[in-house]
C-alpha cells in the first residue's frame, strides 16, 4: 500500500470538516486554511453570516478610526 501525501491528507480532512458542518446544519460560505509554523493545519469553516457586519459594528470601527487619527495628529504636533 502506498503512502498518502500530505496534500491528499489535508484535502480529505477539509472534505471531512465541510461535511461535518453541513451535517450540523451550517450553510458553508467559505473555508479558512490556517497553517501554523510547526506545520499543523487548522480548518475554519465559515457560515453565511461570516462576512456580514451590522451597522453598529461599522460605526464602532469608524469611531475607532477617527480617534486613532486624532491621536496621530496630536503626536505629529
C-alpha positions in Angstrom: 0.0 0.0 0.0 1.4 3.4 -1.0 1.9 6.2 1.5 -0.5 9.1 1.3 1.0 12.5 0.5 0.4 15.4 2.8 -1.8 17.2 0.3 -4.2 14.3 0.0 -4.3 14.1 3.7 -5.2 17.8 4.0 -7.8 17.6 1.2 -9.5 14.6 2.9 -9.5 16.4 6.2 -11.0 19.5 4.6 -13.7 17.5 3.0 -14.5 15.9 6.3 -14.7 19.3 8.0 -17.1 20.7 5.4 -19.3 17.6 5.5 -19.4 17.8 9.3 -20.5 21.4 9.1 -23.2 20.7 6.5 -24.5 17.7 8.6 -24.8 20.0 11.6 -26.9 22.5 9.6 -24.4 25.1 8.7 -24.6 26.5 5.2 -20.9 26.7 4.2 -19.9 30.0 2.6 -16.2 29.7 2.9 -13.2 27.9 4.4 -10.0 29.3 6.0 -7.0 27.1 6.0 -4.5 28.1 8.7 -1.0 26.5 8.6 0.9 27.1 11.8 4.7 27.5 11.9 5.0 23.9 13.3 3.2 22.5 10.2 -0.1 21.8 11.9 -3.2 22.7 9.8 -6.5 24.1 11.1 -9.6 24.4 9.0 -12.1 27.1 9.9 -15.5 26.5 8.2 -17.4 29.8 7.7 -21.2 30.1 7.7 -23.4 32.5 5.8 -23.0 35.3 8.4 -19.2 35.3 8.5 -18.7 38.4 6.3 -21.7 40.4 7.3 -21.4 43.4 9.5 -24.1 45.2 11.4 -24.4 49.0 11.2 -23.3 49.3 14.8 -20.1 47.3 14.1 -19.3 49.6 11.2 -20.0 52.7 13.2 -17.8 51.4 16.0 -14.9 50.7 13.6 -15.3 54.2 12.1 -15.3 55.8 15.6 -12.0 53.9 16.4 -10.5 55.1 13.1 -11.4 58.7 13.9 -9.9 58.5 17.4 -6.7 57.0 16.1 -6.4 59.8 13.5 -6.9 62.3 16.3 -4.1 60.7 18.4 -1.8 60.6 15.4 -2.5 64.3 14.7 -1.6 65.2 18.3 1.5 63.2 18.1 2.7 64.9 15.0 2.4 68.4 16.5 
